[in-house]
Amino acid sequence: MILHRYINRQLFMTTIMVTFILVMVLVSGRFIKYLAEAAAGEIAADALFLVMAFRMPEFLQMIVPLSLYIGVLLVLGRMYMDNEMVVLQAGGQGSGRIVRSLIVPVLMATALVAAFALFVTPRGDAEVARIFEEQKDRSVLELLTPGRFHVKGYRNSQRATYAEHLNREKGVLENVFVADAKFEGQDEASRLLTVWARNGKLIVDDGVSYLLLTEGFQYQGRPGERGYREIGFKEARVRIGSEKTDSRPPKARGMSTEELIDVRDTNRDAMAELQWRISLILTVPLMALAAIPLSRVNPRQGRFYRLIPAVLGYMLYVGMLLVCRSAIEDHEGALPWYLNMAWIHLLVAVVVFLLYFGGRIFRRRTVA
């Protein structure tokens, strides 16, 4: 029990420290991305931290297996460097006792990742999707703000909308200006459509948002040329929103595990997401077991001698899972045997077995 507490205490502190560092690195990069979207007006600043909070379980379910893996490598590697392992082995405490010492932290980490992957993260992703849908609606409602330009960029065009006044009693915008530019190159506009209307009102028709303009003029042409056309109208519609349907099925990442199980045979995205969630759980015990023999270092080699190769092996493992996940999502028809993440885990389990018993097997064959 003293040995168990000694190893578990060091492993807990090291894993927490590694998790904190990795979370800060990952969250900082994602926060900068969302901050750029907030600066561009695609997401409200007050929703920024809410999105990050809902994405945190997804970050943790990826970081905790790696943190535990690195923690085992560092803790046991230090014990080999300080010759503590030599003393333990001389006292009859071999690798089996070390494995039993790590059962409790490995089970705790596995349960934590399972709770995140199967229950918490899907709900967080669903909330993030809902927030971004609300941000789309917010960008449309901003058109009702008088005295402010609203600029929206698309793939090869850009639209600017402006209203001088808002009649709050009638809910009507006054002196509305809309400019829609289409670009052929990076800078020069190939077509410019300008609309001025005396009044404008936001309406929704079949789930699509429009700006209903009355008593105005439309000017169409190419900048720098004289061939402009002027068209007067009494009423015109400008589409300013995309179609929204309440019956649209949620993305696989936001679906609960029960829903994924029900539709996995007919939905490739659901099949890939279900296998990915199970794979995240299996990576914890497999990598923790692999870290024990990989942490064996000679004091002359240094504490971090095997750390980089071990981390590269972990990245290869997760990379194979991600490639298989993408292949399942893109594949049509019946899935072949290799588009299943089970064989990847089986391959890793064989590698872990060889790390423990490969030397003995090869030595026996050499002697024979």
C-alpha positions as CSV (number, residue, x, y, z in Angstrom):
1,M,0.0,0.0,0.0
2,I,2.9,2.4,0.7
3,L,4.2,1.7,-2.8
4,H,0.7,2.2,-4.3
5,R,0.3,5.6,-2.6
6,Y,3.8,6.7,-3.5
7,I,3.3,6.1,-7.2
8,N,-0.3,7.3,-7.4
9,R,0.5,10.5,-5.6
10,Q,3.3,11.4,-8.0
11,L,1.2,10.2,-11.0
12,F,-1.7,12.4,-10.0
13,M,0.4,15.5,-9.6
14,T,2.2,14.9,-12.8
15,T,-0.9,14.2,-14.8
16,I,-2.7,17.3,-13.5
17,M,0.3,19.4,-14.4
18,V,0.5,18.0,-17.9
19,T,-3.2,18.3,-18.4
20,F,-3.1,21.9,-17.4
21,I,-0.3,22.7,-19.8
22,L,-2.0,20.9,-22.7
23,V,-5.4,22.5,-22.0
24,M,-3.9,25.9,-22.0
25,V,-2.1,25.3,-25.3
26,L,-5.2,23.9,-27.0
27,V,-7.7,26.3,-25.5
28,S,-5.5,29.3,-26.4
29,G,-5.4,28.3,-30.1
30,R,-9.1,27.7,-30.2
31,F,-9.8,30.9,-28.3
32,I,-7.8,32.9,-30.8
33,K,-9.8,31.3,-33.7
34,Y,-13.1,32.2,-32.0
35,L,-11.8,35.7,-31.2
36,A,-11.1,36.3,-34.8
37,E,-14.7,35.3,-35.7
38,A,-16.0,37.6,-33.0
39,A,-13.9,40.5,-34.4
40,A,-15.4,39.7,-37.9
41,G,-18.9,39.9,-36.4
42,E,-19.7,36.2,-37.0
43,I,-20.1,35.5,-33.3
44,A,-21.1,37.8,-30.4
45,A,-18.4,38.5,-27.9
46,D,-20.7,37.6,-25.0
47,A,-21.2,34.1,-26.5
48,L,-17.4,33.5,-26.9
49,F,-16.8,32.2,-23.4
50,L,-20.0,30.2,-23.4
51,V,-18.8,28.3,-26.5
52,M,-15.4,27.7,-24.9
53,A,-17.1,26.3,-21.8
54,F,-19.2,23.8,-23.8
55,R,-16.2,22.8,-25.8
56,M,-14.1,22.1,-22.7
57,P,-15.3,18.4,-22.3
58,E,-14.3,17.7,-25.8
59,F,-10.8,19.1,-25.2
60,L,-10.5,17.0,-22.0
61,Q,-11.5,13.7,-23.5
62,M,-8.6,14.1,-26.0
63,I,-6.1,15.4,-23.4
64,V,-6.7,13.1,-20.5
65,P,-5.4,9.9,-22.2
66,L,-2.3,11.7,-23.4
67,S,-1.7,13.3,-20.0
68,L,-1.9,10.0,-18.2
69,Y,0.4,8.4,-20.8
70,I,3.0,11.1,-20.4
71,G,2.5,11.1,-16.6
72,V,3.3,7.4,-16.4
73,L,6.4,7.9,-18.6
74,L,7.7,10.7,-16.5
75,V,7.0,9.2,-13.1
76,L,8.4,5.7,-13.8
77,G,11.2,7.2,-15.8
78,R,12.3,9.3,-12.9
79,M,12.2,6.2,-10.6
80,Y,14.5,4.4,-13.1
81,M,16.8,7.4,-13.2
82,D,17.1,7.5,-9.4
83,N,17.6,3.7,-9.2
84,E,14.4,3.3,-7.2
85,M,13.2,0.6,-9.6
86,V,16.4,-1.3,-9.0
87,V,15.7,-1.3,-5.3
88,L,12.1,-2.4,-5.8
89,Q,13.1,-5.2,-8.1
90,A,15.7,-6.4,-5.7
91,G,13.0,-6.5,-3.0
92,G,10.8,-8.6,-5.3
93,Q,8.5,-5.8,-6.6
94,G,8.5,-6.4,-10.4
95,S,6.4,-5.1,-13.3
96,G,3.3,-6.9,-12.0
97,R,3.3,-4.9,-8.8
98,I,3.7,-1.7,-10.8
99,V,0.8,-2.6,-13.0
100,R,-1.4,-3.3,-10.0
101,S,-0.4,0.1,-8.5
102,L,-1.7,1.9,-11.6
103,I,-5.1,0.1,-11.7
104,V,-6.9,2.7,-9.7
105,P,-5.7,5.8,-11.6
106,V,-6.2,4.1,-14.9
107,L,-9.8,3.1,-14.0
108,M,-10.5,6.6,-12.8
109,A,-9.2,8.1,-16.0
110,T,-11.1,5.6,-18.2
111,A,-14.3,6.4,-16.3
112,L,-13.8,10.1,-16.8
113,V,-13.1,9.8,-20.5
114,A,-16.1,7.5,-20.9
115,A,-18.4,10.0,-19.1
116,F,-17.1,12.8,-21.4
117,A,-17.2,10.8,-24.7
118,L,-20.6,9.1,-24.2
119,F,-22.6,11.7,-22.4
120,V,-21.1,15.2,-21.6
121,T,-19.4,16.0,-24.9
122,P,-22.4,15.3,-27.2
123,R,-24.6,17.6,-25.1
124,G,-21.9,20.3,-25.3
125,D,-21.6,20.0,-29.0
126,A,-25.3,20.2,-29.4
127,E,-25.3,23.4,-27.3
128,V,-22.4,24.9,-29.4
129,A,-24.4,24.1,-32.6
130,R,-27.5,25.9,-31.1
131,I,-25.4,28.9,-30.2
132,F,-24.0,29.2,-33.7
133,E,-27.5,29.0,-35.1
134,E,-28.5,31.8,-32.8
135,Q,-25.6,33.8,-34.1
136,K,-26.8,33.5,-37.6
137,D,-30.2,34.8,-36.6
138,R,-28.4,37.6,-34.7
139,S,-26.5,38.7,-37.8
140,V,-29.9,39.1,-39.5
141,L,-31.5,41.0,-36.7
142,E,-28.5,43.5,-36.7
143,L,-30.0,44.9,-39.9
144,L,-32.6,46.6,-37.7
145,T,-30.0,48.7,-36.1
146,P,-30.2,52.2,-37.6
147,G,-27.1,54.3,-38.5
148,R,-24.9,51.3,-38.8
149,F,-23.3,49.5,-41.7
150,H,-23.7,45.7,-41.7
151,V,-21.2,44.0,-44.0
152,K,-21.5,40.3,-44.8
153,G,-18.9,38.4,-46.9
154,Y,-19.5,35.3,-49.0
155,R,-17.3,33.1,-51.2
156,N,-16.9,35.6,-54.1
157,S,-19.2,38.5,-53.1
158,Q,-19.8,41.0,-50.4
159,R,-23.0,42.8,-49.2
160,A,-23.3,46.0,-47.2
161,T,-26.6,47.1,-45.7
162,Y,-27.4,50.5,-44.1
163,A,-30.6,52.1,-42.7
164,E,-30.7,55.7,-41.7
165,H,-33.7,55.6,-39.3
166,L,-36.0,53.1,-37.7
167,N,-39.7,53.9,-37.2
168,R,-40.3,51.9,-34.0
169,E,-44.0,52.4,-34.0
170,K,-44.4,50.8,-37.5
171,G,-41.3,48.6,-37.3
172,V,-40.1,50.0,-40.6
173,L,-36.5,51.0,-41.7
174,E,-36.3,54.4,-43.5
175,N,-33.8,55.3,-46.3
176,V,-32.4,51.8,-46.8
177,F,-29.1,51.3,-48.8
178,V,-28.0,47.9,-50.0
179,A,-24.8,47.3,-52.0
180,D,-24.0,43.8,-53.4
181,A,-20.6,43.4,-55.0
182,K,-19.4,40.3,-56.9
183,F,-15.7,39.8,-57.4
184,E,-13.8,38.0,-60.2
185,G,-10.3,38.6,-58.8
186,Q,-9.1,39.5,-55.4
187,D,-9.6,43.2,-55.6
188,E,-11.7,44.3,-58.6
189,A,-15.4,44.1,-58.5
190,S,-16.9,42.6,-61.6
191,R,-20.5,43.6,-60.8
192,L,-22.0,46.1,-58.4
193,L,-25.7,46.1,-57.6
194,T,-26.9,49.1,-55.5
195,V,-30.4,49.5,-54.1
196,W,-31.9,52.5,-52.4
197,A,-35.4,52.3,-50.9
198,R,-37.5,54.7,-49.0
199,N,-38.7,52.0,-46.6
200,G,-37.7,48.5,-45.6
201,K,-39.1,45.8,-43.4
202,L,-37.8,42.4,-42.2
203,I,-40.1,39.5,-43.1
204,V,-39.8,35.7,-43.0
205,D,-41.3,33.5,-45.8
206,D,-41.0,29.7,-45.7
207,G,-38.2,29.9,-43.2
208,V,-36.1,32.4,-45.2
209,S,-35.5,35.9,-44.0
210,Y,-36.1,38.8,-46.5
211,L,-35.8,42.5,-46.4
212,L,-38.9,43.9,-48.1
213,L,-38.1,47.2,-49.8
214,T,-40.7,49.7,-51.1
215,E,-40.4,52.8,-53.3
216,G,-36.8,52.6,-54.4
217,F,-34.4,52.3,-57.2
218,Q,-31.9,49.7,-58.3
219,Y,-28.6,50.5,-60.0
220,Q,-26.6,47.8,-61.7
221,G,-23.3,48.0,-63.6
222,R,-19.5,47.6,-63.5
223,P,-17.4,50.1,-61.6
224,G,-15.5,52.4,-63.9
225,E,-17.9,52.0,-66.8
226,R,-20.8,54.1,-68.0
227,G,-23.2,51.2,-68.7
228,Y,-25.3,51.5,-65.5
229,R,-28.9,50.6,-65.5
230,E,-31.5,52.3,-63.3
231,I,-34.7,50.5,-62.5
232,G,-37.4,51.9,-60.3
233,F,-39.7,49.6,-58.2
234,K,-42.5,49.8,-55.8
235,E,-41.7,46.7,-54.0
236,A,-38.7,44.3,-54.0
237,R,-37.3,41.6,-51.8
238,V,-33.6,41.1,-50.8
239,R,-32.8,37.7,-49.3
240,I,-30.7,38.2,-46.2
241,G,-30.9,34.8,-44.4
242,S,-30.6,31.2,-45.1
243,E,-33.4,28.6,-44.8
244,K,-33.9,27.2,-41.4
245,T,-35.9,24.0,-40.7
246,D,-36.7,22.7,-37.3
247,S,-36.9,19.1,-38.7
248,R,-33.3,19.0,-39.8
249,P,-31.5,16.1,-38.1
250,P,-28.6,17.1,-35.8
251,K,-25.0,16.5,-36.7
252,A,-23.6,13.2,-35.5
253,R,-21.3,15.0,-33.0
254,G,-24.3,16.4,-31.2
255,M,-26.3,13.2,-31.1
256,S,-26.6,11.2,-28.0
257,T,-24.9,7.8,-27.8
258,E,-28.4,6.1,-27.8
259,E,-29.3,7.9,-31.0
260,L,-26.0,6.9,-32.6
261,I,-26.7,3.2,-31.8
262,D,-30.1,3.4,-33.3
263,V,-29.0,4.9,-36.7
264,R,-25.5,3.5,-37.0
265,D,-26.6,1.0,-39.7
266,T,-28.0,3.7,-42.0
267,N,-25.9,6.7,-41.2
268,R,-22.1,6.6,-41.9
269,D,-21.5,9.7,-39.8
270,A,-23.2,8.1,-36.8
271,M,-21.2,4.9,-37.3
272,A,-17.9,6.8,-37.4
273,E,-18.8,9.0,-34.4
274,L,-19.9,5.9,-32.3
275,Q,-16.6,4.1,-33.0
276,W,-14.6,7.2,-32.3
277,R,-16.3,7.6,-28.8
278,I,-15.5,4.0,-28.0
279,S,-12.0,4.3,-29.3
280,L,-11.3,7.3,-27.0
281,I,-12.2,5.1,-24.0
282,L,-10.0,2.2,-25.1
283,T,-6.9,4.5,-25.6
284,V,-6.7,5.1,-21.9
285,P,-5.9,1.6,-20.6
286,L,-3.9,0.6,-23.8
287,M,-1.6,3.6,-23.6
288,A,-1.2,3.4,-19.8
289,L,-0.1,-0.3,-20.1
290,A,2.3,0.6,-23.0
291,A,3.8,3.4,-20.9
292,I,5.1,1.0,-18.2
293,P,7.7,-0.8,-20.4
294,L,8.4,2.3,-22.4
295,S,9.5,4.1,-19.3
296,R,12.4,1.8,-18.7
297,V,15.5,3.8,-19.2
298,N,19.2,3.5,-18.3
299,P,20.4,6.3,-15.9
300,R,23.0,7.1,-18.5
301,Q,20.5,7.6,-21.2
302,G,18.5,10.3,-19.5
303,R,15.0,10.7,-18.2
304,F,13.5,11.8,-21.6
305,Y,15.3,9.3,-23.8
306,R,12.2,7.4,-24.8
307,L,9.7,10.2,-24.2
308,I,9.7,11.6,-27.8
309,P,9.5,8.2,-29.5
310,A,6.7,7.2,-27.1
311,V,4.7,10.4,-27.8
312,L,5.2,9.9,-31.6
313,G,3.8,6.4,-31.2
314,Y,0.7,7.8,-29.4
315,M,0.3,10.3,-32.2
316,L,0.5,7.5,-34.8
317,Y,-2.2,5.6,-32.9
318,V,-4.6,8.5,-32.7
319,G,-3.8,9.5,-36.3
320,M,-4.8,6.1,-37.6
321,L,-8.1,6.4,-35.7
322,L,-8.8,9.8,-37.2
323,V,-8.0,8.6,-40.7
324,C,-10.3,5.6,-40.2
325,R,-13.0,7.9,-38.9
326,S,-12.8,10.1,-42.0
327,A,-12.8,7.1,-44.3
328,I,-16.0,5.7,-42.7
329,E,-17.7,9.0,-43.1
330,D,-16.8,9.3,-46.8
331,H,-17.3,5.6,-47.7
332,E,-20.5,4.6,-49.6
333,G,-22.0,1.1,-49.5
334,A,-21.0,-1.8,-47.3
335,L,-18.0,-1.1,-45.1
336,P,-15.0,-3.3,-45.7
337,W,-13.1,-4.9,-42.8
338,Y,-10.4,-2.3,-42.7
339,L,-12.9,0.5,-42.2
340,N,-13.4,-0.5,-38.6
341,M,-11.4,0.9,-35.7
342,A,-11.4,-2.4,-33.9
343,W,-8.4,-3.8,-35.8
344,I,-6.3,-0.7,-34.9
345,H,-6.9,-1.3,-31.2
346,L,-6.1,-5.0,-31.7
347,L,-2.9,-4.1,-33.4
348,V,-1.9,-1.8,-30.5
349,A,-2.8,-4.5,-28.0
350,V,-0.4,-6.9,-29.8
351,V,2.3,-4.2,-29.7
352,V,1.7,-3.8,-25.9
353,F,1.9,-7.6,-25.5
354,L,5.3,-7.6,-27.3
355,L,6.6,-4.8,-25.1
356,Y,6.0,-7.0,-22.1
357,F,6.8,-10.5,-23.3
358,G,8.5,-10.0,-26.7
359,G,12.0,-10.2,-25.2
360,R,11.3,-13.4,-23.4
361,I,9.8,-15.0,-26.5
362,F,12.7,-14.1,-28.7
363,R,15.2,-15.2,-26.1
364,R,13.6,-18.6,-25.8
365,R,13.6,-19.1,-29.5
366,T,17.3,-18.1,-29.7
367,V,18.2,-20.5,-27.0
368,A,16.2,-23.3,-28.6
